[in-house]
């Protein structure tokens, strides 16, 4: 499943959509495939101010528990309760209904430093 053309990726496997004032964030197709079936998601609090690379959420699968990191600095403006309630959305639609939270970026230059899908997949191996 290819990512939207405006998705940018952190090396820690999170994606963010560019060009939006409040950008959706989720985990990549590659990451969800590595995790296997997602069984639990702990979402961040709305209003929380985060720095790029800061742990903001937790995702658990049948294989492992992993932190989810903010791909950019900013404010968490919304969470996706549907993904927490129906965790399989992360596996079946990671770039759509399986988004985890929205962030209002405070430093647009951080988005420019993220990877496009081809560069991300090349480093993800």
N, C-alpha and C positions, 0 to 999 in steps of 0.2 A: 504494500500500500504506500504509494508515494505521498510525501508531505505536501501541504499547500506551497505554492511558489513563494509566498511571503513568510515562510517559516525560517527561523534561524535557530541554531542548536548550540547548547553548551556541551563541553566535552564530558560533563557528568550526566548526559542523556536527556536533559530537559529541552523542550522546544518552546518558542514564543513566536507569536505572529507579529510582524512589523506593520507599521502604518496605522495603528489604532491607538487612541488615547488611553484606553484600558485594554491591555493585551492579554489574551488567553495564554495559559501555560499548561503544559502536560508533559508526559514522558513519550519518548520516541517509540516508533514501531519496533526498532531493534531492542530497546530496553524492555518493552513488555514481552517480547518473544523470549528474551533471556530469563526474565522473572518467572514466566509461566502464568498459570491462572492466579489473578489477583483476588485476594479474599478479604482485604481490609485496607481502608484508606483513612488516615488522620489528616484532615485539612487544616490549614492555618486559620487564624482569627482575622476577620475583616478589620481594616483600619491599622493593621500591623505595618510598621515601617521596617523594611529589610534591606540588607546590603547584598550585592551580587555575590553568589557563592555561599550564602548563609542557608543553613538547614531550616526549611519552613514547613515541611510536611513529612509524613511517613507512609510508605506503601508496603504492604505485606502480601506475599504470594505463598503458594504451596511450597516454594523452594527457599525463600529468604525474606528478610525485612530490609528495606532500603530507605535512606533519607532522600527526600526530594529537595533540591536546592533552588534558590531564586536565581534565574539566569541573568537578571539585572537588578539594580537597586531601585527601590520605589515603595509604593504603598499597595498592600493587598486590598483590592476594592470589592471583590466578590469571590465566592467559592461555589463549586458545583455540587450541591447536595445529591443530585441524581447519580453522579459518579461514586459518591460514598455509599449510597444506598444500593446501587446496582453496579458493583465493582467490575463486573464483566465488560462494562462499556470501555474500560481502559484497554482491554484485550481486543475487543471487536472494532472499536472506532477511536483509536488513540488521538487522531488529529481532528476529531469532530466532537461527538457527544461525550467522549472520555476526557475532555479537558478537566483540569483540577482546580485552578484558580485564575483570577485575573489580577494583573498588576498594572499600576499607573507608573510607568518608568520616570525616574527623577533625573536620569542622565542618558539621553539618547545615544551618546557616543558608545555606551556599553553594548547597545544592540549591534552597532557596526562591527564590534570586535567578535561577535559570535559567528559561527560557521554556517555556510549554506549546507543543503542536504548532502551534496556530493562530497564535500570536505569532511563533514561529520561522519559519513559512512566509511570514508577512507581511513579515518583515525580510529573508528569504533571496531574495525577489523571484522 
